[in-house]
Amino acid sequence: MNRLRTSCKHLLLIALLASIASLFTCCNPNDKIDSSPSLRLSFSTDTVLFDTVFTTIGSSTRLFKVYNRNSHRISISDIHLAGAATSPFRINIDGQAGNSFTNIDIDAHDSIFVFVRVTINPNALNTPFICQDSLLFTLNGNHQSTNLLAWGQNANYIVADTHQPGLPPYKIIASKNQTITWTADKPYIIYGYAVVDSTAKLIIDPGARIYFHNASGLWIYKNGTLKVNGTIDHPVYFQGDRPEIEYADVPGQWDRIWINESNADNEINYAIIQNGFTGIQAETLDKPGTGKLIIHNTVINNMSGYGLLAKQYTVEAGNLLIYDSGINSLYLAAGGSYDFRHCTFADFWNQSLRSTPSVRLSNYYTSINASGNPVTMKASLSKAYFGNCQITGDKNEELSFDSDASAGTFNYLFDHCAVQTLATTDATHYNAFVRITNQFFPIPIDSVIPAVRNIGSLDIINTSPTPAILQNDIFGRNRTLDGKPDAGAIEFMVRKRK
């Protein structure tokens, strides 16, 4: 009898628990799909906007959320692109890709992710154009939509077609004795290396934009020539091929501009070179000391490696601003002859740990050859002149020297410069020198730190190879009016109150 009573109690308990579970199940808002015509969806944005997207190249992915802010589960009967299969946009909803979807359920007070990409077909326009579509939603007979908008841009595509062991993939864009001009009509998108062959010349017009894919670059082969003819109003841009806003400050997106020796001077005027590994690498391959680069009114910034790396080269620079490099803003390696006037080298790199100084001078360079063995290149540093320049950063020491007596001479002079260094200075290498410590590069960059004000010399401008260029700073502001130019590429100007 006791056993019977115990069994009955167990059965009653099980029945009671089942009833309670049934009650909670019936009350669970996610078990009932609400078909009320009054329900509406909510969206995290009403417009999915893409910045400039080059034709034939897919965009980065944008996402937005679709919310069910109601108290019961809903079922979206239809989601589709208004342009259907002809739309340049492609959709992925919670892992499903396509241009139309049916019966997408969302739990009460929950949401789903919608991912959007766009690939734009080229047309005959040189100027940017608009591509747009809508993503349409149907819930309980109600229709809602989200706008999709992208700016398309046609481009000139240069794709590597030659592969040789030990060399990056490349395409010759200017053959021997040929002159090629890149205009500002459409951007240039480079996959691999674009090569200017021996005795060929590449001229780049004001306002041209050159975009490089990952690990790509521009190679001016020995005895080739580069002429970049930017202006203050229409500079020439070199950068990665992702123009979306999220890539604006991402370093290392492309490789470098590589310039070898030439009988003609290579010239870069008013260029903005950004977001690569090395801005410019100028080096001789077979004839040390025969290459020359003239660079004026140019900005190199956000390089994961070097701003300007020169080996056994001749460089003449004025109004050059290099800032935020992962290794060195300026590395003069394996000797050469260099003249820098009114240049600024500033390193406040924050993408990773930087243990190297902003500026490094050396008369030797060690690299690893194809066999894995170290090879050292040595040459005299016959001249490293810095006049009215500024070297600064977020480290106590932003200047270093690597001298090998067997490599030859090691001549350098900082003349009316402001340098962040702990090095011992003497009259042989430092003239009218100002030591700066813990100085921060000003934001915005068209201003200057107090330590560099009025310490420059007019003689350094007047005795330069290009005094007319150095009379104005990198923004075109006259630095000679008061007879006391500031050190660096930027001249202080009092801002007028509005």
FENFEN-V460575 format. One record per residue. RES is the residue in three letters. PSI is psi in radians with two decimals (none if undefined). Layout:
# FENFEN-V460575
{{RES:PSI} {RES:PSI}}
This chain:
# FENFEN-V460575
{{MET:-0.74} {ASN:-0.68} {ARG:-0.67} {LEU:-0.76} {ARG:-0.71} {THR:-0.73} {SER:-0.71} {CYS:-0.71} {LYS:-0.74} {HIS:-0.71} {LEU:-0.70} {LEU:-0.68} {LEU:-0.76} {ILE:-0.75} {ALA:-0.71} {LEU:-0.78} {LEU:-0.69} {ALA:-0.67} {SER:-0.73} {ILE:-0.75} {ALA:-0.70} {SER:-0.67} {LEU:-0.79} {PHE:-0.62} {THR:-0.72} {CYS:-0.52} {CYS:-0.10} {ASN:2.07} {PRO:-0.31} {ASN:-0.06} {ASP:-0.23} {LYS:2.17} {ILE:2.13} {ASP:2.11} {SER:0.31} {SER:2.32} {PRO:-0.13} {SER:-0.15} {LEU:2.57} {ARG:2.70} {LEU:2.73} {SER:2.61} {PHE:2.58} {SER:-0.31} {THR:2.67} {ASP:-0.17} {THR:2.20} {VAL:1.97} {LEU:2.30} {PHE:2.35} {ASP:-2.99} {THR:2.21} {VAL:2.15} {PHE:2.43} {THR:2.51} {THR:-0.19} {ILE:2.20} {GLY:2.66} {SER:3.03} {SER:2.94} {THR:2.28} {ARG:2.72} {LEU:2.66} {PHE:2.94} {LYS:2.52} {VAL:2.15} {TYR:2.45} {ASN:1.74} {ARG:0.29} {ASN:2.99} {SER:-0.06} {HIS:2.85} {ARG:2.52} {ILE:2.80} {SER:2.02} {ILE:1.97} {SER:-0.49} {ASP:2.34} {ILE:2.18} {HIS:2.72} {LEU:2.35} {ALA:-0.60} {GLY:-0.06} {ALA:-2.38} {ALA:-0.35} {THR:-0.12} {SER:2.48} {PRO:-0.18} {PHE:2.61} {ARG:2.49} {ILE:2.54} {ASN:2.14} {ILE:1.98} {ASP:0.82} {GLY:-0.13} {GLN:2.21} {ALA:2.57} {GLY:-2.98} {ASN:0.00} {SER:2.58} {PHE:2.62} {THR:2.65} {ASN:1.01} {ILE:1.99} {ASP:2.52} {ILE:2.21} {ASP:2.85} {ALA:2.37} {HIS:0.64} {ASP:-3.08} {SER:2.93} {ILE:2.69} {PHE:2.44} {VAL:2.13} {PHE:2.40} {VAL:2.33} {ARG:2.81} {VAL:2.41} {THR:2.14} {ILE:2.32} {ASN:2.52} {PRO:2.76} {ASN:-2.86} {ALA:0.05} {LEU:2.50} {ASN:-0.43} {THR:2.75} {PRO:2.58} {PHE:2.88} {ILE:2.35} {CYS:2.30} {GLN:2.71} {ASP:3.12} {SER:2.54} {LEU:2.06} {LEU:2.42} {PHE:2.39} {THR:2.08} {LEU:1.99} {ASN:0.73} {GLY:-0.12} {ASN:2.47} {HIS:2.26} {GLN:2.88} {SER:2.76} {THR:2.34} {ASN:2.50} {LEU:2.16} {LEU:2.27} {ALA:2.52} {TRP:2.09} {GLY:2.65} {GLN:2.10} {ASN:2.74} {ALA:2.84} {ASN:2.14} {TYR:2.25} {ILE:1.96} {VAL:2.26} {ALA:2.35} {ASP:0.07} {THR:2.29} {HIS:2.06} {GLN:2.49} {PRO:2.34} {GLY:-0.07} {LEU:2.63} {PRO:2.71} {PRO:2.45} {TYR:2.89} {LYS:2.28} {ILE:2.04} {ILE:-0.32} {ALA:1.94} {SER:3.02} {LYS:2.33} {ASN:0.24} {GLN:2.48} {THR:2.18} {ILE:2.42} {THR:2.22} {TRP:2.14} {THR:3.11} {ALA:0.13} {ASP:-0.85} {LYS:2.62} {PRO:2.81} {TYR:2.17} {ILE:2.13} {ILE:2.19} {TYR:2.01} {GLY:-2.65} {TYR:2.30} {ALA:2.15} {VAL:2.26} {VAL:2.01} {ASP:3.03} {SER:2.40} {THR:0.14} {ALA:2.89} {LYS:2.40} {LEU:2.15} {ILE:2.27} {ILE:2.11} {ASP:2.81} {PRO:2.43} {GLY:-0.04} {ALA:2.62} {ARG:2.19} {ILE:2.15} {TYR:2.34} {PHE:2.38} {HIS:2.99} {ASN:2.32} {ALA:0.29} {SER:2.95} {GLY:-3.06} {LEU:2.23} {TRP:1.99} {ILE:1.74} {TYR:2.86} {LYS:2.33} {ASN:0.17} {GLY:2.98} {THR:2.43} {LEU:2.29} {LYS:1.88} {VAL:1.98} {ASN:0.88} {GLY:2.87} {THR:2.98} {ILE:-0.58} {ASP:-0.37} {HIS:1.28} {PRO:2.85} {VAL:2.30} {TYR:2.38} {PHE:2.12} {GLN:3.14} {GLY:2.89} {ASP:0.26} {ARG:1.68} {PRO:-0.01} {GLU:2.67} {ILE:-0.55} {GLU:-0.22} {TYR:0.08} {ALA:-0.53} {ASP:0.49} {VAL:2.01} {PRO:2.93} {GLY:0.36} {GLN:-0.36} {TRP:-3.11} {ASP:-1.41} {ARG:2.92} {ILE:2.07} {TRP:2.07} {ILE:2.19} {ASN:-3.07} {GLU:2.70} {SER:2.64} {ASN:-0.33} {ALA:2.62} {ASP:2.36} {ASN:2.42} {GLU:2.36} {ILE:2.07} {ASN:2.29} {TYR:1.17} {ALA:2.66} {ILE:1.99} {ILE:2.05} {GLN:2.69} {ASN:0.53} {GLY:-2.79} {PHE:-0.92} {THR:2.19} {GLY:-1.06} {ILE:2.28} {GLN:1.96} {ALA:2.04} {GLU:2.64} {THR:2.50} {LEU:-0.82} {ASP:-0.45} {LYS:1.48} {PRO:2.39} {GLY:0.06} {THR:-0.08} {GLY:2.48} {LYS:2.36} {LEU:2.22} {ILE:2.11} {ILE:2.18} {HIS:2.59} {ASN:0.89} {THR:2.53} {VAL:2.25} {ILE:2.13} {ASN:2.74} {ASN:0.85} {MET:2.30} {SER:-0.30} {GLY:-1.57} {TYR:2.55} {GLY:-1.08} {LEU:2.09} {LEU:2.07} {ALA:2.36} {LYS:2.09} {GLN:0.82} {TYR:2.96} {THR:2.14} {VAL:2.31} {GLU:2.01} {ALA:2.47} {GLY:2.47} {ASN:0.83} {LEU:2.20} {LEU:1.99} {ILE:2.17} {TYR:2.64} {ASP:1.34} {SER:2.54} {GLY:-0.46} {ILE:-1.26} {ASN:2.45} {SER:-0.64} {LEU:2.18} {TYR:1.88} {LEU:1.84} {ALA:2.60} {ALA:0.66} {GLY:-2.94} {GLY:-2.94} {SER:2.20} {TYR:2.45} {ASP:1.90} {PHE:2.17} {ARG:2.32} {HIS:0.92} {CYS:2.62} {THR:2.26} {PHE:1.95} {ALA:2.22} {ASP:1.93} {PHE:0.80} {TRP:2.26} {ASN:0.26} {GLN:-0.38} {SER:-3.12} {LEU:2.19} {ARG:2.09} {SER:-0.02} {THR:2.70} {PRO:2.89} {SER:-0.73} {VAL:2.29} {ARG:2.25} {LEU:2.38} {SER:2.73} {ASN:0.35} {TYR:2.78} {TYR:2.22} {THR:2.25} {SER:3.02} {ILE:2.21} {ASN:-3.09} {ALA:-0.41} {SER:-0.03} {GLY:0.20} {ASN:2.52} {PRO:2.43} {VAL:2.23} {THR:2.25} {MET:2.28} {LYS:2.51} {ALA:2.74} {SER:2.40} {LEU:1.51} {SER:-0.50} {LYS:2.26} {ALA:1.58} {TYR:2.25} {PHE:1.96} {GLY:2.22} {ASN:0.74} {CYS:2.90} {GLN:2.29} {ILE:2.08} {THR:3.00} {GLY:-2.93} {ASP:0.26} {LYS:2.72} {ASN:-0.57} {GLU:1.99} {GLU:0.38} {LEU:2.30} {SER:2.74} {PHE:2.35} {ASP:1.78} {SER:2.29} {ASP:2.02} {ALA:-0.55} {SER:-0.21} {ALA:-0.24} {GLY:-2.69} {THR:2.80} {PHE:1.40} {ASN:2.26} {TYR:2.70} {LEU:2.26} {PHE:1.92} {ASP:1.98} {HIS:0.89} {CYS:2.74} {ALA:2.06} {VAL:2.36} {GLN:1.72} {THR:2.71} {LEU:0.04} {ALA:2.62} {THR:2.27} {THR:2.60} {ASP:2.87} {ALA:-0.37} {THR:-0.62} {HIS:-0.14} {TYR:2.16} {ASN:2.21} {ALA:0.94} {PHE:2.45} {VAL:2.15} {ARG:2.28} {ILE:2.57} {THR:2.44} {ASN:0.68} {GLN:2.41} {PHE:2.42} {PHE:2.21} {PRO:2.59} {ILE:2.15} {PRO:2.88} {ILE:-0.09} {ASP:0.52} {SER:3.04} {VAL:2.76} {ILE:2.63} {PRO:-0.56} {ALA:-0.32} {VAL:0.04} {ARG:2.24} {ASN:0.37} {ILE:-0.05} {GLY:2.99} {SER:2.34} {LEU:-0.51} {ASP:-0.60} {ILE:-0.58} {ILE:-0.84} {ASN:-0.47} {THR:0.06} {SER:2.82} {PRO:-0.36} {THR:1.19} {PRO:-0.55} {ALA:-0.62} {ILE:-0.74} {LEU:-0.17} {GLN:-0.54} {ASN:2.69} {ASP:-3.03} {ILE:-0.34} {PHE:0.10} {GLY:0.27} {ARG:2.32} {ASN:2.18} {ARG:0.06} {THR:0.01} {LEU:-0.71} {ASP:0.04} {GLY:0.09} {LYS:1.37} {PRO:2.63} {ASP:2.72} {ALA:2.51} {GLY:-3.10} {ALA:-0.20} {ILE:2.27} {GLU:2.34} {PHE:2.40} {MET:2.34} {VAL:2.20} {ARG:2.26} {LYS:2.38} {ARG:2.47} {LYS:none}}
